[in-house]
Amino acid sequence: MSEQTCEPSPTPVESDLLDPYERLVKIEVLGQRVEVPENNRLLRCFQYLSLETISYGDFCWNGDCTNCQVWYHTKDQPNDNGKPALSCRIDVIEEMVITAMSPFIKLRGITK
Ligand code: FES
């Protein structure tokens, strides 16, 4: 009789670009609901959504250029429409609502 082994359950697609994550979280970008990997910088999440436009975009990825700026609020502060942040510097927040963003951020299916 052969011994059976238990295979681990499949995990989300691994990527060298992303920090490890277990699940996707829902956010809203310019009125569109999307799912992105938890525990990652917001700009990485944008890259997850639109690999080519962000990878080849004009971004320093280290807080210098401000080309990645967004304005957002969270579900805890629904009336705060204008909180600015650099998406290369903040982690994605579940249920965050991005109300505006730099024209340098082009997302396939959302801004173009
Ligand atoms: S990508 Fe340059 S400041 Fe965020």
Backbone and ligand atoms as CSV (ligand in chain L), in Angstrom:
chain,resi,resn,atom,element,x,y,z
A,1,MET,N,N,0.843,-1.194,0.000
A,1,MET,CA,C,0.000,0.000,0.000
A,1,MET,C,C,0.881,1.248,0.000
A,2,SER,N,N,0.593,2.165,-0.890
A,2,SER,CA,C,1.411,3.370,-0.946
A,2,SER,C,C,0.924,4.415,0.066
A,3,GLU,N,N,1.885,5.201,0.496
A,3,GLU,CA,C,1.548,6.244,1.470
A,3,GLU,C,C,1.080,7.501,0.747
A,4,GLN,N,N,-0.008,8.067,1.197
A,4,GLN,CA,C,-0.501,9.286,0.548
A,4,GLN,C,C,0.030,10.512,1.274
A,5,THR,N,N,0.332,11.544,0.484
A,5,THR,CA,C,0.790,12.799,1.084
A,5,THR,C,C,-0.258,13.876,0.851
A,6,CYS,N,N,-0.266,14.816,1.735
A,6,CYS,CA,C,-1.173,15.957,1.594
A,6,CYS,C,C,-0.466,17.083,0.868
A,7,GLU,N,N,-1.013,17.497,-0.251
A,7,GLU,CA,C,-0.454,18.641,-0.974
A,7,GLU,C,C,-0.952,19.928,-0.323
A,8,PRO,N,N,-0.068,20.938,-0.215
A,8,PRO,CA,C,-0.564,22.215,0.298
A,8,PRO,C,C,-1.564,22.814,-0.670
A,9,SER,N,N,-2.511,23.556,-0.134
A,9,SER,CA,C,-3.489,24.184,-1.022
A,9,SER,C,C,-2.802,25.251,-1.864
A,10,PRO,N,N,-3.328,25.489,-3.065
A,10,PRO,CA,C,-2.682,26.457,-3.939
A,10,PRO,C,C,-2.673,27.849,-3.309
A,11,THR,N,N,-1.586,28.570,-3.519
A,11,THR,CA,C,-1.480,29.930,-3.002
A,11,THR,C,C,-1.582,30.895,-4.172
A,12,PRO,N,N,-1.860,32.160,-3.905
A,12,PRO,CA,C,-1.934,33.129,-4.991
A,12,PRO,C,C,-0.632,33.166,-5.794
A,13,VAL,N,N,-0.742,33.613,-7.001
A,13,VAL,CA,C,0.405,33.669,-7.897
A,13,VAL,C,C,1.534,34.462,-7.250
A,14,GLU,N,N,2.713,33.870,-7.226
A,14,GLU,CA,C,3.874,34.550,-6.670
A,14,GLU,C,C,4.444,35.504,-7.711
A,15,SER,N,N,4.994,36.577,-7.252
A,15,SER,CA,C,5.619,37.520,-8.161
A,15,SER,C,C,6.820,38.124,-7.478
A,16,ASP,N,N,7.908,38.292,-8.226
A,16,ASP,CA,C,9.093,38.934,-7.667
A,16,ASP,C,C,8.822,40.384,-7.313
A,17,LEU,N,N,7.836,40.973,-7.964
A,17,LEU,CA,C,7.568,42.392,-7.744
A,17,LEU,C,C,6.814,42.641,-6.445
A,18,LEU,N,N,6.047,41.665,-6.019
A,18,LEU,CA,C,5.141,41.875,-4.894
A,18,LEU,C,C,5.700,41.321,-3.596
A,19,ASP,N,N,5.375,41.991,-2.491
A,19,ASP,CA,C,5.665,41.420,-1.189
A,19,ASP,C,C,4.693,40.263,-0.966
A,20,PRO,N,N,5.081,39.303,-0.121
A,20,PRO,CA,C,4.209,38.133,0.090
A,20,PRO,C,C,2.817,38.540,0.570
A,21,TYR,N,N,1.799,37.847,0.060
A,21,TYR,CA,C,0.440,38.139,0.484
A,21,TYR,C,C,-0.374,36.858,0.453
A,22,GLU,N,N,-1.406,36.848,1.271
A,22,GLU,CA,C,-2.279,35.678,1.360
A,22,GLU,C,C,-3.579,35.875,0.601
A,23,ARG,N,N,-3.991,37.127,0.499
A,23,ARG,CA,C,-5.299,37.348,-0.112
A,23,ARG,C,C,-5.342,38.703,-0.796
A,24,LEU,N,N,-6.376,38.880,-1.573
A,24,LEU,CA,C,-6.623,40.161,-2.233
A,24,LEU,C,C,-7.578,40.985,-1.380
A,25,VAL,N,N,-7.421,42.287,-1.431
A,25,VAL,CA,C,-8.340,43.177,-0.718
A,25,VAL,C,C,-9.038,44.072,-1.735
A,26,LYS,N,N,-10.252,44.474,-1.386
A,26,LYS,CA,C,-11.034,45.323,-2.291
A,26,LYS,C,C,-10.718,46.787,-2.017
A,27,ILE,N,N,-10.489,47.538,-3.091
A,27,ILE,CA,C,-10.366,48.992,-2.986
A,27,ILE,C,C,-11.165,49.592,-4.139
A,28,GLU,N,N,-11.337,50.912,-4.094
A,28,GLU,CA,C,-12.023,51.592,-5.182
A,28,GLU,C,C,-11.069,52.610,-5.789
A,29,VAL,N,N,-10.954,52.578,-7.111
A,29,VAL,CA,C,-10.066,53.505,-7.811
A,29,VAL,C,C,-10.897,54.282,-8.825
A,30,LEU,N,N,-11.058,55.564,-8.592
A,30,LEU,CA,C,-11.829,56.445,-9.477
A,30,LEU,C,C,-13.198,55.838,-9.789
A,31,GLY,N,N,-13.843,55.326,-8.757
A,31,GLY,CA,C,-15.200,54.803,-8.897
A,31,GLY,C,C,-15.285,53.353,-9.323
A,32,GLN,N,N,-14.149,52.715,-9.562
A,32,GLN,CA,C,-14.165,51.318,-9.997
A,32,GLN,C,C,-13.643,50.407,-8.890
A,33,ARG,N,N,-14.395,49.351,-8.582
A,33,ARG,CA,C,-13.981,48.392,-7.553
A,33,ARG,C,C,-12.978,47.419,-8.149
A,34,VAL,N,N,-11.860,47.232,-7.452
A,34,VAL,CA,C,-10.835,46.295,-7.912
A,34,VAL,C,C,-10.314,45.519,-6.705
A,35,GLU,N,N,-9.609,44.430,-6.993
A,35,GLU,CA,C,-8.990,43.647,-5.928
A,35,GLU,C,C,-7.489,43.618,-6.154
A,36,VAL,N,N,-6.748,43.857,-5.077
A,36,VAL,CA,C,-5.282,43.946,-5.174
A,36,VAL,C,C,-4.660,43.200,-3.997
A,37,PRO,N,N,-3.384,42.845,-4.104
A,37,PRO,CA,C,-2.745,42.071,-3.032
A,37,PRO,C,C,-2.568,42.891,-1.745
A,38,GLU,N,N,-2.954,42.310,-0.623
A,38,GLU,CA,C,-2.735,42.975,0.664
A,38,GLU,C,C,-1.233,43.095,0.938
A,39,ASN,N,N,-0.878,43.868,1.931
A,39,ASN,CA,C,0.517,43.987,2.410
A,39,ASN,C,C,1.485,44.510,1.366
A,40,ASN,N,N,0.987,45.285,0.415
A,40,ASN,CA,C,1.875,45.825,-0.617
A,40,ASN,C,C,1.690,47.325,-0.733
A,41,ARG,N,N,2.747,47.992,-1.199
A,41,ARG,CA,C,2.643,49.415,-1.477
A,41,ARG,C,C,1.570,49.631,-2.543
A,42,LEU,N,N,0.905,50.765,-2.447
A,42,LEU,CA,C,-0.186,51.033,-3.375
A,42,LEU,C,C,0.297,51.072,-4.825
A,43,LEU,N,N,1.481,51.609,-5.060
A,43,LEU,CA,C,1.973,51.652,-6.447
A,43,LEU,C,C,2.211,50.234,-6.986
A,44,ARG,N,N,2.646,49.320,-6.125
A,44,ARG,CA,C,2.777,47.914,-6.534
A,44,ARG,C,C,1.400,47.335,-6.878
A,45,CYS,N,N,0.409,47.732,-6.121
A,45,CYS,CA,C,-0.952,47.267,-6.416
A,45,CYS,C,C,-1.411,47.793,-7.769
A,46,PHE,N,N,-1.058,49.037,-8.065
A,46,PHE,CA,C,-1.385,49.571,-9.393
A,46,PHE,C,C,-0.658,48.768,-10.471
A,47,GLN,N,N,0.569,48.403,-10.175
A,47,GLN,CA,C,1.341,47.604,-11.132
A,47,GLN,C,C,0.695,46.227,-11.324
A,48,TYR,N,N,0.169,45.681,-10.242
A,48,TYR,CA,C,-0.545,44.406,-10.318
A,48,TYR,C,C,-1.753,44.526,-11.252
A,49,LEU,N,N,-2.415,45.694,-11.196
A,49,LEU,CA,C,-3.597,45.912,-12.033
A,49,LEU,C,C,-3.237,46.200,-13.484
A,50,SER,N,N,-2.104,46.827,-13.699
A,50,SER,CA,C,-1.772,47.331,-15.028
A,50,SER,C,C,-0.253,47.271,-15.204
A,51,LEU,N,N,0.238,46.082,-15.420
A,51,LEU,CA,C,1.683,45.825,-15.379
A,51,LEU,C,C,2.491,46.730,-16.307
A,52,GLU,N,N,2.082,46.821,-17.561
A,52,GLU,CA,C,2.920,47.558,-18.521
A,52,GLU,C,C,2.917,49.055,-18.267
A,53,THR,N,N,1.754,49.636,-18.039
A,53,THR,CA,C,1.702,51.097,-17.918
A,53,THR,C,C,2.450,51.580,-16.677
A,54,ILE,N,N,2.424,50.815,-15.615
A,54,ILE,CA,C,3.146,51.237,-14.403
A,54,ILE,C,C,4.627,50.879,-14.516
A,55,SER,N,N,4.938,49.708,-15.016
A,55,SER,CA,C,6.342,49.308,-15.139
A,55,SER,C,C,7.118,50.268,-16.029
A,56,TYR,N,N,6.486,50.751,-17.094
A,56,TYR,CA,C,7.168,51.657,-18.016
A,56,TYR,C,C,6.784,53.114,-17.772
A,57,GLY,N,N,6.102,53.376,-16.667
A,57,GLY,CA,C,5.729,54.744,-16.328
A,57,GLY,C,C,6.904,55.533,-15.783
A,58,ASP,N,N,6.683,56.828,-15.590
A,58,ASP,CA,C,7.737,57.726,-15.132
A,58,ASP,C,C,7.697,57.811,-13.604
A,59,PHE,N,N,8.227,56.785,-12.950
A,59,PHE,CA,C,8.176,56.706,-11.486
A,59,PHE,C,C,9.567,56.443,-10.914
A,60,CYS,N,N,9.888,57.149,-9.824
A,60,CYS,CA,C,11.176,56.929,-9.154
A,60,CYS,C,C,11.094,55.789,-8.153
A,61,TRP,N,N,9.904,55.488,-7.668
A,61,TRP,CA,C,9.626,54.420,-6.691
A,61,TRP,C,C,10.241,54.702,-5.317
A,62,ASN,N,N,10.735,55.897,-5.067
A,62,ASN,CA,C,11.352,56.141,-3.749
A,62,ASN,C,C,10.967,57.472,-3.114
A,63,GLY,N,N,9.848,58.050,-3.502
A,63,GLY,CA,C,9.361,59.233,-2.809
A,63,GLY,C,C,9.902,60.556,-3.314
A,64,ASP,N,N,10.619,60.599,-4.413
A,64,ASP,CA,C,11.228,61.846,-4.893
A,64,ASP,C,C,10.414,62.586,-5.951
A,65,CYS,N,N,9.785,61.872,-6.854
A,65,CYS,CA,C,9.225,62.539,-8.043
A,65,CYS,C,C,7.792,63.052,-7.847
A,66,THR,N,N,7.058,62.505,-6.945
A,66,THR,CA,C,5.630,62.773,-6.676
A,66,THR,C,C,4.705,62.410,-7.847
A,67,ASN,N,N,5.202,61.754,-8.851
A,67,ASN,CA,C,4.355,61.351,-9.986
A,67,ASN,C,C,3.326,60.290,-9.598
A,68,CYS,N,N,3.486,59.707,-8.438
A,68,CYS,CA,C,2.589,58.625,-8.020
A,68,CYS,C,C,1.534,59.114,-7.026
A,69,GLN,N,N,1.335,60.419,-6.918
A,69,GLN,CA,C,0.443,60.957,-5.891
A,69,GLN,C,C,-1.017,60.553,-6.119
A,70,VAL,N,N,-1.679,60.235,-5.015
A,70,VAL,CA,C,-3.121,59.944,-5.035
A,70,VAL,C,C,-3.786,60.739,-3.920
A,71,TRP,N,N,-5.092,60.875,-4.009
A,71,TRP,CA,C,-5.908,61.445,-2.937
A,71,TRP,C,C,-6.937,60.384,-2.591
A,72,TYR,N,N,-7.137,60.164,-1.301
A,72,TYR,CA,C,-7.985,59.030,-0.913
A,72,TYR,C,C,-8.655,59.282,0.422
A,73,HIS,N,N,-9.639,58.447,0.714
A,73,HIS,CA,C,-10.166,58.352,2.064
A,73,HIS,C,C,-10.373,56.888,2.389
A,74,THR,N,N,-10.539,56.620,3.681
A,74,THR,CA,C,-10.778,55.248,4.121
A,74,THR,C,C,-12.217,55.146,4.594
A,75,LYS,N,N,-12.667,53.924,4.869
A,75,LYS,CA,C,-14.059,53.772,5.311
A,75,LYS,C,C,-14.269,54.384,6.691
A,76,ASP,N,N,-13.178,54.561,7.448
A,76,ASP,CA,C,-13.279,55.212,8.755
A,76,ASP,C,C,-13.410,56.729,8.639
A,77,GLN,N,N,-12.986,57.277,7.501
A,77,GLN,CA,C,-13.033,58.733,7.298
A,77,GLN,C,C,-13.700,59.029,5.960
A,78,PRO,N,N,-14.973,58.656,5.801
A,78,PRO,CA,C,-15.628,58.773,4.494
A,78,PRO,C,C,-15.767,60.200,3.992
A,79,ASN,N,N,-15.697,61.181,4.892
A,79,ASN,CA,C,-15.866,62.568,4.447
A,79,ASN,C,C,-14.548,63.236,4.090
A,80,ASP,N,N,-13.463,62.520,4.253
A,80,ASP,CA,C,-12.154,63.078,3.952
A,80,ASP,C,C,-11.790,62.714,2.515
A,81,ASN,N,N,-12.127,63.583,1.573
A,81,ASN,CA,C,-11.884,63.278,0.164
A,81,ASN,C,C,-10.495,63.639,-0.305
A,82,GLY,N,N,-9.818,64.446,0.468
A,82,GLY,CA,C,-8.592,65.001,-0.098
A,82,GLY,C,C,-7.305,64.640,0.577
A,83,LYS,N,N,-7.238,63.471,1.187
A,83,LYS,CA,C,-6.004,63.116,1.874
A,83,LYS,C,C,-4.955,62.711,0.842
A,84,PRO,N,N,-3.869,63.484,0.703
A,84,PRO,CA,C,-2.876,63.147,-0.303
A,84,PRO,C,C,-1.881,62.110,0.213
A,85,ALA,N,N,-1.351,61.319,-0.697
A,85,ALA,CA,C,-0.333,60.332,-0.326
A,85,ALA,C,C,0.473,59.965,-1.570
A,86,LEU,N,N,1.680,59.548,-1.326
A,86,LEU,CA,C,2.489,59.008,-2.426
A,86,LEU,C,C,2.268,57.506,-2.452
A,87,SER,N,N,1.797,56.998,-3.571
A,87,SER,CA,C,1.421,55.580,-3.612
A,87,SER,C,C,2.631,54.654,-3.535
A,88,CYS,N,N,3.831,55.180,-3.778
A,88,CYS,CA,C,5.021,54.335,-3.603
A,88,CYS,C,C,5.431,54.268,-2.140
A,89,ARG,N,N,4.774,55.078,-1.288
A,89,ARG,CA,C,5.169,55.160,0.125
A,89,ARG,C,C,4.131,54.589,1.086
A,90,ILE,N,N,2.892,54.395,0.633
A,90,ILE,CA,C,1.884,53.882,1.571
A,90,ILE,C,C,1.455,52.477,1.163
A,91,ASP,N,N,1.117,51.700,2.180
A,91,ASP,CA,C,0.563,50.368,1.927
A,91,ASP,C,C,-0.917,50.493,1.586
A,92,VAL,N,N,-1.365,49.574,0.776
A,92,VAL,CA,C,-2.783,49.544,0.453
A,92,VAL,C,C,-3.590,49.340,1.741
A,93,ILE,N,N,-4.743,49.985,1.825
A,93,ILE,CA,C,-5.634,49.872,2.978
A,93,ILE,C,C,-6.947,49.282,2.463
A,94,GLU,N,N,-7.387,48.190,3.076
A,94,GLU,CA,C,-8.612,47.543,2.625
A,94,GLU,C,C,-9.764,48.548,2.634
A,95,GLU,N,N,-10.526,48.552,1.564
A,95,GLU,CA,C,-11.695,49.435,1.390
A,95,GLU,C,C,-11.315,50.900,1.211
A,96,MET,N,N,-10.053,51.199,0.948
A,96,MET,CA,C,-9.721,52.606,0.683
A,96,MET,C,C,-10.368,53.033,-0.630
A,97,VAL,N,N,-10.666,54.330,-0.714
A,97,VAL,CA,C,-11.304,54.877,-1.906
A,97,VAL,C,C,-10.384,55.960,-2.468
A,98,ILE,N,N,-9.866,55.719,-3.646
A,98,ILE,CA,C,-8.974,56.683,-4.292
A,98,ILE,C,C,-9.839,57.576,-5.177
A,99,THR,N,N,-9.868,58.852,-4.834
A,99,THR,CA,C,-10.779,59.775,-5.516
A,99,THR,C,C,-10.105,60.548,-6.635
A,100,ALA,N,N,-8.795,60.671,-6.577
A,100,ALA,CA,C,-8.072,61.389,-7.628
A,100,ALA,C,C,-6.642,60.883,-7.635
A,101,MET,N,N,-5.981,61.032,-8.769
A,101,MET,CA,C,-4.578,60.635,-8.813
A,101,MET,C,C,-3.831,61.360,-9.912
A,102,SER,N,N,-2.531,61.360,-9.783
A,102,SER,CA,C,-1.649,62.026,-10.729
A,102,SER,C,C,-1.906,61.514,-12.148
A,103,PRO,N,N,-1.836,62.397,-13.149
A,103,PRO,CA,C,-2.026,61.936,-14.538
A,103,PRO,C,C,-0.915,60.987,-14.992
A,104,PHE,N,N,0.166,60.891,-14.235
A,104,PHE,CA,C,1.221,59.927,-14.589
A,104,PHE,C,C,0.780,58.493,-14.325
A,105,ILE,N,N,-0.217,58.318,-13.444
A,105,ILE,CA,C,-0.702,56.960,-13.143
A,105,ILE,C,C,-1.748,56.591,-14.177
A,106,LYS,N,N,-1.375,55.703,-15.063
A,106,LYS,CA,C,-2.299,55.231,-16.097
A,106,LYS,C,C,-2.598,53.759,-15.824
A,107,LEU,N,N,-3.876,53.466,-15.655
A,107,LEU,CA,C,-4.274,52.095,-15.328
A,107,LEU,C,C,-5.176,51.555,-16.420
A,108,ARG,N,N,-4.751,50.467,-17.005
A,108,ARG,CA,C,-5.532,49.836,-18.071
A,108,ARG,C,C,-6.941,49.508,-17.550
A,109,GLY,N,N,-7.927,49.938,-18.276
A,109,GLY,CA,C,-9.303,49.644,-17.898
A,109,GLY,C,C,-9.902,50.643,-16.921
A,110,ILE,N,N,-9.076,51.553,-16.389
A,110,ILE,CA,C,-9.599,52.530,-15.437
A,110,ILE,C,C,-9.364,53.956,-15.944
A,111,THR,N,N,-8.124,54.278,-16.300
A,111,THR,CA,C,-7.852,55.635,-16.793
A,111,THR,C,C,-7.675,55.675,-18.301
A,112,LYS,N,N,-7.530,54.518,-18.916
A,112,LYS,CA,C,-7.327,54.493,-20.372
A,112,LYS,C,C,-7.974,53.285,-20.983
L,1,FES,S1,S,7.141,57.093,-7.640
L,1,FES,FE1,FE,8.262,58.922,-7.325
L,1,FES,S2,S,7.428,59.688,-5.496
L,1,FES,FE2,FE,6.395,57.804,-5.743
